[in-house]
Amino acid sequence: MTCDKMDPDGSPTIAPPLTPAWLLWVRALLLVAIAGASYLAWVALQHGPVAGCGPESGCDKVLHSRWAYWLNIPVSVPALLVYVALLGATILLQRRSAPDDERGSWAAIIALSVIVAGAALWFVGLQVFVIHAFCKFCMTAHACGFAAALLCLKHIPLAQDATTPMWATGSGKRGVPRTGLASLATIGLLGVFVLAGGQMLVQKKLNVVKDLRPRSTKVPQGTNYLAIAAALAAQTPLPPSPGVRLIGPRLLSLYSNAFMLKLDTIPMIGTPDASNVIVSLYDYNCPHCRALHPVLVESQRFYSNRLGIVCLPMPLSTNCNPHLPERTHSGANACEFARISLAVWRAKPTSFRQFHDWMFAPPHPLPLEQVTNYAAELVGRDKLQAALADPWVPETLAMSCQLHYTNWVTAGSPAMPQLVLGDVVSSGPLNSVEHLMILLDRYIGLTPPFANRQ
């Protein structure tokens, strides 16, 4: 200790001890981990895009998997709380110099460090062996948290006196007894087990179905996205539900005639004369949309003329969608793919289904040049160019974007793909054909084809 100056009564003032270098490193690493977890938590709660992570990227696969959630809460939220708690414990360590207080701080540091290290190993293992993809933001936070935890565990001040109590106070003895390490490590491991068990037992429901019949027009609050939507709703009050209805031959109404779709002038899977019609909003770059496509095709095949599916491309890109937050991009050429798809239908409706299936067939989006050439082969290059110049294409694209935004306002979720079934909006992926059949039966009364079989 050093005496830098004298108190007024003449006694020496003891300068506070310098912060050890290892503790400075711990705090720096935890600040990086906190920054990463904070960003991921903000993105998850806002349903926003992750910087530098397009569709099919490692980040996209990790953050849209069931393992990105714990008890339906983004895992970045509890991670952020644990990182902050560990950082706070390291700060209290220096401010509480009494032996018992210091031991209490170390008890918190040890338990939290075990949780941080164990959770890092758990999530890295999931990315390596289960998801088979890596999120750069997640890995950075895990690496920094793991390093900080190891530094803390390495510098545990073990008690020199074997009689030093772990939990009792008043001994005046410093250090953490070896007998207390096992109990603290057990507490930390229990925290890791709670994390892993919660993820394994409670699977995040990625598909959200909003039955809007009993709901009011009040827009739910809680995110920046919905605040934007609320501002729009305040200017233009919307009906409380999509209310998809056939109001005439081949004429579909949504939101009390706010959207009127002439079924013989719009892309569809199935016939415009189908007795039941639903609306599908998709992005050709969206992996969940790609997975849903065969489910829709197979379902329509089962129901035949009882089911028609309106197909409206809805790019998740601010390049052509003004209703999205800034810098939202589902991937390269999302807007171009949507325009070409609509142009194919406009130029030659009978070729749309072939083009639509071809676009969703590969596991990843195709290059724009290849897509353009294939469309030109189907309808003719001159007809394709003429259709792309037709005002109907941008008008239909704008209508799709507006419908998605309206669903977002009323149902509270921008997740894609979206299906509109009667008074219901389904957002996010579906598991199977059977899953979709359950929704069709429950919400529009469309009995599955096999229900009447003896």
Contacts in CASP RR format, 6 or more apart in sequence:
PFRMAT RR
TARGET T0000
AUTHOR 0000-0000-0000
METHOD contacts of the structure
MODEL  1
MTCDKMDPDGSPTIAPPLTPAWLLWVRALLLVAIAGASYLAWVALQHGPV
AGCGPESGCDKVLHSRWAYWLNIPVSVPALLVYVALLGATILLQRRSAPD
DERGSWAAIIALSVIVAGAALWFVGLQVFVIHAFCKFCMTAHACGFAAAL
LCLKHIPLAQDATTPMWATGSGKRGVPRTGLASLATIGLLGVFVLAGGQM
LVQKKLNVVKDLRPRSTKVPQGTNYLAIAAALAAQTPLPPSPGVRLIGPR
LLSLYSNAFMLKLDTIPMIGTPDASNVIVSLYDYNCPHCRALHPVLVESQ
RFYSNRLGIVCLPMPLSTNCNPHLPERTHSGANACEFARISLAVWRAKPT
SFRQFHDWMFAPPHPLPLEQVTNYAAELVGRDKLQAALADPWVPETLAMS
CQLHYTNWVTAGSPAMPQLVLGDVVSSGPLNSVEHLMILLDRYIGLTPPF
ANRQ
1 14 0 8 1.000
1 15 0 8 1.000
1 17 0 8 1.000
2 14 0 8 1.000
2 15 0 8 1.000
3 12 0 8 1.000
3 13 0 8 1.000
3 14 0 8 1.000
3 15 0 8 1.000
4 13 0 8 1.000
4 15 0 8 1.000
5 12 0 8 1.000
5 13 0 8 1.000
6 12 0 8 1.000
6 13 0 8 1.000
7 13 0 8 1.000
16 94 0 8 1.000
17 94 0 8 1.000
19 94 0 8 1.000
20 155 0 8 1.000
22 151 0 8 1.000
22 154 0 8 1.000
22 155 0 8 1.000
23 90 0 8 1.000
23 93 0 8 1.000
23 94 0 8 1.000
23 155 0 8 1.000
25 148 0 8 1.000
25 151 0 8 1.000
26 90 0 8 1.000
26 148 0 8 1.000
26 151 0 8 1.000
26 152 0 8 1.000
27 87 0 8 1.000
27 90 0 8 1.000
27 91 0 8 1.000
29 144 0 8 1.000
29 145 0 8 1.000
29 147 0 8 1.000
29 148 0 8 1.000
29 151 0 8 1.000
30 83 0 8 1.000
30 86 0 8 1.000
30 87 0 8 1.000
30 90 0 8 1.000
30 144 0 8 1.000
30 145 0 8 1.000
30 148 0 8 1.000
31 87 0 8 1.000
32 140 0 8 1.000
32 141 0 8 1.000
32 144 0 8 1.000
33 79 0 8 1.000
33 83 0 8 1.000
33 140 0 8 1.000
33 141 0 8 1.000
33 142 0 8 1.000
33 144 0 8 1.000
33 145 0 8 1.000
33 148 0 8 1.000
34 80 0 8 1.000
34 83 0 8 1.000
34 84 0 8 1.000
34 87 0 8 1.000
36 76 0 8 1.000
36 137 0 8 1.000
36 140 0 8 1.000
36 141 0 8 1.000
37 76 0 8 1.000
37 79 0 8 1.000
37 80 0 8 1.000
37 83 0 8 1.000
37 141 0 8 1.000
38 76 0 8 1.000
38 80 0 8 1.000
39 137 0 8 1.000
40 50 0 8 1.000
40 63 0 8 1.000
40 74 0 8 1.000
40 76 0 8 1.000
40 137 0 8 1.000
40 138 0 8 1.000
40 141 0 8 1.000
41 74 0 8 1.000
41 76 0 8 1.000
41 77 0 8 1.000
41 80 0 8 1.000
43 49 0 8 1.000
43 50 0 8 1.000
43 63 0 8 1.000
44 63 0 8 1.000
44 68 0 8 1.000
44 74 0 8 1.000
44 76 0 8 1.000
44 77 0 8 1.000
45 74 0 8 1.000
45 77 0 8 1.000
45 223 0 8 1.000
46 223 0 8 1.000
46 224 0 8 1.000
46 225 0 8 1.000
46 325 0 8 1.000
47 223 0 8 1.000
47 225 0 8 1.000
47 413 0 8 1.000
47 414 0 8 1.000
47 415 0 8 1.000
48 225 0 8 1.000
48 325 0 8 1.000
48 328 0 8 1.000
49 325 0 8 1.000
49 327 0 8 1.000
49 328 0 8 1.000
49 329 0 8 1.000
50 59 0 8 1.000
50 60 0 8 1.000
50 63 0 8 1.000
50 137 0 8 1.000
51 327 0 8 1.000
52 59 0 8 1.000
53 59 0 8 1.000
53 60 0 8 1.000
53 63 0 8 1.000
53 135 0 8 1.000
53 136 0 8 1.000
54 60 0 8 1.000
54 329 0 8 1.000
54 330 0 8 1.000
54 331 0 8 1.000
55 285 0 8 1.000
55 286 0 8 1.000
55 287 0 8 1.000
55 330 0 8 1.000
55 331 0 8 1.000
55 365 0 8 1.000
56 287 0 8 1.000
56 364 0 8 1.000
56 365 0 8 1.000
57 133 0 8 1.000
58 133 0 8 1.000
58 134 0 8 1.000
58 135 0 8 1.000
59 135 0 8 1.000
59 136 0 8 1.000
59 137 0 8 1.000
59 138 0 8 1.000
60 287 0 8 1.000
61 131 0 8 1.000
61 132 0 8 1.000
61 133 0 8 1.000
61 287 0 8 1.000
62 68 0 8 1.000
62 127 0 8 1.000
62 131 0 8 1.000
62 133 0 8 1.000
62 134 0 8 1.000
62 135 0 8 1.000
62 138 0 8 1.000
63 135 0 8 1.000
63 138 0 8 1.000
64 206 0 8 1.000
64 287 0 8 1.000
64 288 0 8 1.000
65 131 0 8 1.000
66 199 0 8 1.000
66 203 0 8 1.000
66 204 0 8 1.000
66 206 0 8 1.000
67 75 0 8 1.000
67 123 0 8 1.000
67 126 0 8 1.000
67 130 0 8 1.000
67 131 0 8 1.000
67 199 0 8 1.000
68 74 0 8 1.000
68 75 0 8 1.000
68 204 0 8 1.000
69 75 0 8 1.000
69 199 0 8 1.000
69 204 0 8 1.000
70 78 0 8 1.000
70 195 0 8 1.000
70 198 0 8 1.000
70 199 0 8 1.000
70 202 0 8 1.000
71 198 0 8 1.000
71 202 0 8 1.000
72 202 0 8 1.000
72 204 0 8 1.000
72 205 0 8 1.000
75 123 0 8 1.000
75 195 0 8 1.000
75 199 0 8 1.000
76 141 0 8 1.000
78 195 0 8 1.000
79 119 0 8 1.000
79 141 0 8 1.000
82 112 0 8 1.000
82 115 0 8 1.000
82 116 0 8 1.000
82 119 0 8 1.000
83 116 0 8 1.000
83 141 0 8 1.000
83 145 0 8 1.000
85 108 0 8 1.000
85 112 0 8 1.000
86 108 0 8 1.000
86 109 0 8 1.000
86 112 0 8 1.000
86 113 0 8 1.000
86 116 0 8 1.000
86 148 0 8 1.000
86 149 0 8 1.000
86 152 0 8 1.000
89 105 0 8 1.000
89 108 0 8 1.000
89 109 0 8 1.000
89 112 0 8 1.000
90 105 0 8 1.000
90 109 0 8 1.000
90 152 0 8 1.000
92 105 0 8 1.000
92 108 0 8 1.000
93 102 0 8 1.000
93 105 0 8 1.000
93 106 0 8 1.000
93 109 0 8 1.000
96 102 0 8 1.000
96 104 0 8 1.000
96 105 0 8 1.000
99 170 0 8 1.000
99 171 0 8 1.000
99 172 0 8 1.000
99 173 0 8 1.000
99 174 0 8 1.000
99 175 0 8 1.000
100 169 0 8 1.000
100 170 0 8 1.000
100 171 0 8 1.000
100 172 0 8 1.000
102 174 0 8 1.000
102 175 0 8 1.000
103 166 0 8 1.000
103 174 0 8 1.000
103 175 0 8 1.000
103 176 0 8 1.000
106 156 0 8 1.000
106 157 0 8 1.000
106 175 0 8 1.000
106 176 0 8 1.000
107 166 0 8 1.000
107 176 0 8 1.000
107 184 0 8 1.000
109 152 0 8 1.000
110 152 0 8 1.000
110 153 0 8 1.000
110 156 0 8 1.000
110 176 0 8 1.000
110 181 0 8 1.000
110 184 0 8 1.000
110 185 0 8 1.000
111 184 0 8 1.000
111 185 0 8 1.000
111 187 0 8 1.000
111 188 0 8 1.000
112 149 0 8 1.000
112 188 0 8 1.000
113 148 0 8 1.000
113 149 0 8 1.000
113 150 0 8 1.000
113 152 0 8 1.000
113 153 0 8 1.000
114 149 0 8 1.000
114 153 0 8 1.000
114 184 0 8 1.000
114 185 0 8 1.000
114 187 0 8 1.000
114 188 0 8 1.000
114 189 0 8 1.000
114 192 0 8 1.000
115 188 0 8 1.000
115 191 0 8 1.000
115 192 0 8 1.000
115 195 0 8 1.000
116 145 0 8 1.000
116 146 0 8 1.000
116 148 0 8 1.000
116 149 0 8 1.000
117 145 0 8 1.000
117 146 0 8 1.000
117 149 0 8 1.000
117 150 0 8 1.000
117 153 0 8 1.000
118 189 0 8 1.000
118 192 0 8 1.000
119 142 0 8 1.000
119 192 0 8 1.000
119 195 0 8 1.000
120 142 0 8 1.000
120 143 0 8 1.000
120 145 0 8 1.000
120 146 0 8 1.000
120 149 0 8 1.000
121 146 0 8 1.000
122 192 0 8 1.000
122 195 0 8 1.000
122 196 0 8 1.000
123 138 0 8 1.000
123 142 0 8 1.000
124 139 0 8 1.000
124 142 0 8 1.000
127 133 0 8 1.000
127 134 0 8 1.000
127 135 0 8 1.000
127 138 0 8 1.000
127 139 0 8 1.000
156 176 0 8 1.000
156 181 0 8 1.000
157 174 0 8 1.000
157 175 0 8 1.000
157 176 0 8 1.000
158 175 0 8 1.000
158 176 0 8 1.000
158 177 0 8 1.000
158 178 0 8 1.000
159 173 0 8 1.000
159 174 0 8 1.000
159 175 0 8 1.000
159 176 0 8 1.000
159 177 0 8 1.000
159 178 0 8 1.000
160 175 0 8 1.000
161 173 0 8 1.000
162 177 0 8 1.000
162 178 0 8 1.000
163 171 0 8 1.000
163 173 0 8 1.000
164 171 0 8 1.000
164 173 0 8 1.000
164 174 0 8 1.000
164 175 0 8 1.000
164 176 0 8 1.000
164 177 0 8 1.000
165 171 0 8 1.000
165 173 0 8 1.000
165 177 0 8 1.000
166 176 0 8 1.000
166 177 0 8 1.000
166 179 0 8 1.000
166 180 0 8 1.000
166 183 0 8 1.000
176 184 0 8 1.000
206 288 0 8 1.000
206 415 0 8 1.000
206 428 0 8 1.000
206 429 0 8 1.000
207 426 0 8 1.000
207 427 0 8 1.000
207 428 0 8 1.000
207 429 0 8 1.000
207 430 0 8 1.000
207 431 0 8 1.000
207 435 0 8 1.000
208 411 0 8 1.000
208 413 0 8 1.000
208 415 0 8 1.000
208 426 0 8 1.000
208 427 0 8 1.000
208 428 0 8 1.000
209 424 0 8 1.000
209 425 0 8 1.000
209 426 0 8 1.000
209 427 0 8 1.000
209 439 0 8 1.000
209 443 0 8 1.000
210 410 0 8 1.000
210 411 0 8 1.000
210 412 0 8 1.000
210 413 0 8 1.000
210 424 0 8 1.000
210 425 0 8 1.000
210 426 0 8 1.000
210 427 0 8 1.000
211 423 0 8 1.000
211 424 0 8 1.000
211 443 0 8 1.000
212 240 0 8 1.000
212 241 0 8 1.000
212 242 0 8 1.000
212 410 0 8 1.000
212 411 0 8 1.000
212 423 0 8 1.000
212 424 0 8 1.000
212 425 0 8 1.000
213 240 0 8 1.000
213 241 0 8 1.000
213 423 0 8 1.000
215 240 0 8 1.000
215 241 0 8 1.000
215 410 0 8 1.000
216 240 0 8 1.000
217 233 0 8 1.000
217 237 0 8 1.000
217 238 0 8 1.000
217 239 0 8 1.000
217 240 0 8 1.000
217 410 0 8 1.000
219 226 0 8 1.000
219 229 0 8 1.000
219 230 0 8 1.000
219 233 0 8 1.000
219 409 0 8 1.000
219 410 0 8 1.000
219 412 0 8 1.000
220 226 0 8 1.000
220 412 0 8 1.000
221 227 0 8 1.000
221 230 0 8 1.000
224 325 0 8 1.000
225 325 0 8 1.000
225 408 0 8 1.000
225 414 0 8 1.000
226 409 0 8 1.000
226 412 0 8 1.000
228 325 0 8 1.000
229 405 0 8 1.000
229 408 0 8 1.000
229 409 0 8 1.000
229 412 0 8 1.000
230 409 0 8 1.000
232 405 0 8 1.000
232 409 0 8 1.000
233 409 0 8 1.000
238 255 0 8 1.000
238 258 0 8 1.000
238 406 0 8 1.000
238 409 0 8 1.000
238 410 0 8 1.000
239 255 0 8 1.000
239 256 0 8 1.000
239 258 0 8 1.000
239 410 0 8 1.000
240 410 0 8 1.000
241 255 0 8 1.000
241 410 0 8 1.000
241 422 0 8 1.000
241 423 0 8 1.000
242 254 0 8 1.000
242 255 0 8 1.000
242 407 0 8 1.000
242 410 0 8 1.000
242 420 0 8 1.000
242 422 0 8 1.000
242 423 0 8 1.000
242 424 0 8 1.000
242 425 0 8 1.000
243 253 0 8 1.000
243 254 0 8 1.000
243 255 0 8 1.000
243 256 0 8 1.000
243 422 0 8 1.000
243 423 0 8 1.000
244 252 0 8 1.000
244 253 0 8 1.000
244 254 0 8 1.000
244 277 0 8 1.000
244 278 0 8 1.000
244 279 0 8 1.000
244 420 0 8 1.000
244 421 0 8 1.000
244 422 0 8 1.000
244 423 0 8 1.000
245 252 0 8 1.000
245 253 0 8 1.000
245 422 0 8 1.000
246 252 0 8 1.000
246 253 0 8 1.000
246 275 0 8 1.000
246 277 0 8 1.000
247 253 0 8 1.000
247 257 0 8 1.000
249 273 0 8 1.000
250 262 0 8 1.000
250 263 0 8 1.000
250 264 0 8 1.000
250 272 0 8 1.000
250 273 0 8 1.000
251 260 0 8 1.000
251 261 0 8 1.000
251 262 0 8 1.000
251 263 0 8 1.000
252 260 0 8 1.000
252 261 0 8 1.000
252 262 0 8 1.000
252 263 0 8 1.000
252 277 0 8 1.000
252 279 0 8 1.000
252 310 0 8 1.000
253 259 0 8 1.000
253 260 0 8 1.000
253 261 0 8 1.000
254 260 0 8 1.000
254 261 0 8 1.000
254 279 0 8 1.000
254 403 0 8 1.000
254 420 0 8 1.000
255 406 0 8 1.000
258 406 0 8 1.000
259 399 0 8 1.000
259 402 0 8 1.000
259 403 0 8 1.000
259 406 0 8 1.000
261 279 0 8 1.000
261 310 0 8 1.000
263 272 0 8 1.000
263 277 0 8 1.000
263 310 0 8 1.000
264 272 0 8 1.000
266 310 0 8 1.000
266 311 0 8 1.000
266 312 0 8 1.000
266 345 0 8 1.000
266 396 0 8 1.000
267 310 0 8 1.000
267 311 0 8 1.000
267 312 0 8 1.000
267 341 0 8 1.000
267 342 0 8 1.000
267 345 0 8 1.000
267 349 0 8 1.000
267 352 0 8 1.000
267 356 0 8 1.000
268 308 0 8 1.000
268 309 0 8 1.000
268 310 0 8 1.000
268 311 0 8 1.000
269 280 0 8 1.000
269 296 0 8 1.000
269 297 0 8 1.000
269 300 0 8 1.000
269 308 0 8 1.000
269 309 0 8 1.000
269 311 0 8 1.000
269 353 0 8 1.000
269 356 0 8 1.000
270 300 0 8 1.000
270 305 0 8 1.000
270 307 0 8 1.000
270 308 0 8 1.000
270 309 0 8 1.000
271 305 0 8 1.000
271 308 0 8 1.000
273 305 0 8 1.000
274 305 0 8 1.000
274 306 0 8 1.000
274 307 0 8 1.000
274 308 0 8 1.000
275 305 0 8 1.000
275 306 0 8 1.000
276 303 0 8 1.000
276 306 0 8 1.000
276 307 0 8 1.000
276 308 0 8 1.000
276 440 0 8 1.000
276 444 0 8 1.000
276 445 0 8 1.000
276 446 0 8 1.000
277 307 0 8 1.000
277 308 0 8 1.000
277 309 0 8 1.000
277 310 0 8 1.000
278 307 0 8 1.000
278 308 0 8 1.000
278 309 0 8 1.000
278 310 0 8 1.000
278 419 0 8 1.000
278 420 0 8 1.000
278 421 0 8 1.000
278 422 0 8 1.000
278 440 0 8 1.000
278 444 0 8 1.000
279 309 0 8 1.000
279 310 0 8 1.000
279 312 0 8 1.000
279 403 0 8 1.000
279 419 0 8 1.000
279 420 0 8 1.000
280 292 0 8 1.000
280 296 0 8 1.000
280 309 0 8 1.000
280 310 0 8 1.000
280 311 0 8 1.000
280 312 0 8 1.000
280 417 0 8 1.000
280 418 0 8 1.000
280 419 0 8 1.000
281 312 0 8 1.000
281 313 0 8 1.000
281 314 0 8 1.000
281 400 0 8 1.000
281 403 0 8 1.000
281 404 0 8 1.000
281 407 0 8 1.000
281 416 0 8 1.000
281 417 0 8 1.000
281 418 0 8 1.000
281 419 0 8 1.000
281 420 0 8 1.000
282 289 0 8 1.000
282 292 0 8 1.000
282 293 0 8 1.000
282 311 0 8 1.000
282 312 0 8 1.000
282 313 0 8 1.000
282 314 0 8 1.000
282 416 0 8 1.000
282 417 0 8 1.000
282 418 0 8 1.000
283 289 0 8 1.000
283 313 0 8 1.000
283 314 0 8 1.000
283 315 0 8 1.000
283 316 0 8 1.000
283 330 0 8 1.000
283 334 0 8 1.000
283 338 0 8 1.000
283 416 0 8 1.000
283 417 0 8 1.000
284 290 0 8 1.000
284 313 0 8 1.000
284 334 0 8 1.000
284 337 0 8 1.000
284 338 0 8 1.000
284 341 0 8 1.000
284 359 0 8 1.000
284 360 0 8 1.000
284 365 0 8 1.000
285 315 0 8 1.000
285 316 0 8 1.000
285 330 0 8 1.000
285 331 0 8 1.000
285 332 0 8 1.000
285 333 0 8 1.000
285 334 0 8 1.000
285 337 0 8 1.000
285 365 0 8 1.000
286 316 0 8 1.000
286 330 0 8 1.000
286 416 0 8 1.000
286 417 0 8 1.000
288 416 0 8 1.000
288 417 0 8 1.000
288 428 0 8 1.000
288 429 0 8 1.000
289 360 0 8 1.000
289 416 0 8 1.000
289 417 0 8 1.000
290 360 0 8 1.000
290 363 0 8 1.000
291 429 0 8 1.000
292 417 0 8 1.000
292 429 0 8 1.000
292 430 0 8 1.000
293 356 0 8 1.000
293 357 0 8 1.000
293 360 0 8 1.000
294 360 0 8 1.000
295 430 0 8 1.000
295 432 0 8 1.000
295 433 0 8 1.000
295 435 0 8 1.000
295 436 0 8 1.000
296 309 0 8 1.000
296 436 0 8 1.000
297 357 0 8 1.000
298 433 0 8 1.000
299 307 0 8 1.000
299 433 0 8 1.000
299 436 0 8 1.000
299 437 0 8 1.000
299 440 0 8 1.000
300 307 0 8 1.000
300 308 0 8 1.000
300 309 0 8 1.000
302 433 0 8 1.000
302 437 0 8 1.000
302 448 0 8 1.000
302 449 0 8 1.000
303 440 0 8 1.000
303 446 0 8 1.000
303 449 0 8 1.000
304 449 0 8 1.000
306 446 0 8 1.000
307 440 0 8 1.000
307 446 0 8 1.000
311 352 0 8 1.000
311 356 0 8 1.000
312 396 0 8 1.000
312 399 0 8 1.000
312 400 0 8 1.000
312 403 0 8 1.000
313 337 0 8 1.000
313 338 0 8 1.000
313 341 0 8 1.000
313 342 0 8 1.000
313 397 0 8 1.000
313 400 0 8 1.000
314 321 0 8 1.000
314 338 0 8 1.000
314 400 0 8 1.000
314 401 0 8 1.000
314 403 0 8 1.000
314 404 0 8 1.000
314 416 0 8 1.000
314 418 0 8 1.000
315 321 0 8 1.000
315 330 0 8 1.000
315 334 0 8 1.000
315 335 0 8 1.000
315 337 0 8 1.000
315 338 0 8 1.000
315 397 0 8 1.000
315 401 0 8 1.000
316 324 0 8 1.000
316 328 0 8 1.000
316 329 0 8 1.000
316 330 0 8 1.000
316 334 0 8 1.000
316 416 0 8 1.000
317 324 0 8 1.000
317 328 0 8 1.000
317 329 0 8 1.000
317 330 0 8 1.000
317 331 0 8 1.000
317 334 0 8 1.000
317 335 0 8 1.000
318 324 0 8 1.000
318 325 0 8 1.000
318 326 0 8 1.000
318 327 0 8 1.000
318 328 0 8 1.000
318 329 0 8 1.000
319 329 0 8 1.000
319 334 0 8 1.000
319 335 0 8 1.000
320 334 0 8 1.000
320 335 0 8 1.000
320 338 0 8 1.000
320 339 0 8 1.000
320 397 0 8 1.000
320 401 0 8 1.000
321 328 0 8 1.000
321 335 0 8 1.000
321 401 0 8 1.000
321 404 0 8 1.000
322 401 0 8 1.000
323 401 0 8 1.000
323 402 0 8 1.000
323 404 0 8 1.000
323 405 0 8 1.000
323 408 0 8 1.000
324 414 0 8 1.000
331 365 0 8 1.000
332 365 0 8 1.000
332 368 0 8 1.000
333 365 0 8 1.000
333 368 0 8 1.000
333 371 0 8 1.000
335 397 0 8 1.000
336 368 0 8 1.000
336 371 0 8 1.000
337 359 0 8 1.000
337 365 0 8 1.000
337 368 0 8 1.000
337 371 0 8 1.000
338 397 0 8 1.000
338 400 0 8 1.000
339 388 0 8 1.000
339 393 0 8 1.000
339 394 0 8 1.000
339 397 0 8 1.000
340 371 0 8 1.000
340 372 0 8 1.000
340 375 0 8 1.000
340 384 0 8 1.000
340 388 0 8 1.000
341 352 0 8 1.000
341 355 0 8 1.000
341 356 0 8 1.000
341 359 0 8 1.000
342 387 0 8 1.000
342 392 0 8 1.000
342 393 0 8 1.000
342 396 0 8 1.000
342 397 0 8 1.000
343 375 0 8 1.000
343 379 0 8 1.000
343 384 0 8 1.000
343 387 0 8 1.000
343 388 0 8 1.000
343 390 0 8 1.000
343 393 0 8 1.000
344 351 0 8 1.000
344 352 0 8 1.000
344 355 0 8 1.000
344 375 0 8 1.000
344 378 0 8 1.000
344 379 0 8 1.000
344 384 0 8 1.000
344 387 0 8 1.000
345 352 0 8 1.000
346 387 0 8 1.000
346 390 0 8 1.000
346 392 0 8 1.000
346 393 0 8 1.000
347 379 0 8 1.000
347 380 0 8 1.000
347 383 0 8 1.000
347 384 0 8 1.000
347 386 0 8 1.000
347 387 0 8 1.000
348 378 0 8 1.000
348 379 0 8 1.000
348 383 0 8 1.000
351 378 0 8 1.000
351 379 0 8 1.000
354 378 0 8 1.000
355 374 0 8 1.000
355 375 0 8 1.000
355 378 0 8 1.000
358 374 0 8 1.000
359 366 0 8 1.000
359 371 0 8 1.000
372 384 0 8 1.000
375 384 0 8 1.000
376 384 0 8 1.000
379 387 0 8 1.000
387 393 0 8 1.000
403 420 0 8 1.000
404 414 0 8 1.000
404 416 0 8 1.000
404 418 0 8 1.000
407 418 0 8 1.000
407 420 0 8 1.000
407 425 0 8 1.000
407 427 0 8 1.000
408 414 0 8 1.000
410 425 0 8 1.000
411 425 0 8 1.000
411 427 0 8 1.000
413 425 0 8 1.000
413 427 0 8 1.000
413 428 0 8 1.000
414 427 0 8 1.000
415 427 0 8 1.000
415 428 0 8 1.000
416 427 0 8 1.000
416 428 0 8 1.000
417 427 0 8 1.000
417 428 0 8 1.000
417 429 0 8 1.000
418 425 0 8 1.000
418 426 0 8 1.000
418 427 0 8 1.000
418 428 0 8 1.000
419 425 0 8 1.000
419 426 0 8 1.000
419 430 0 8 1.000
419 436 0 8 1.000
419 439 0 8 1.000
420 426 0 8 1.000
421 439 0 8 1.000
421 440 0 8 1.000
421 443 0 8 1.000
421 444 0 8 1.000
422 443 0 8 1.000
422 444 0 8 1.000
423 443 0 8 1.000
424 439 0 8 1.000
424 443 0 8 1.000
426 439 0 8 1.000
430 436 0 8 1.000
430 439 0 8 1.000
437 448 0 8 1.000
440 446 0 8 1.000
440 448 0 8 1.000
441 447 0 8 1.000
441 448 0 8 1.000
441 451 0 8 1.000
END
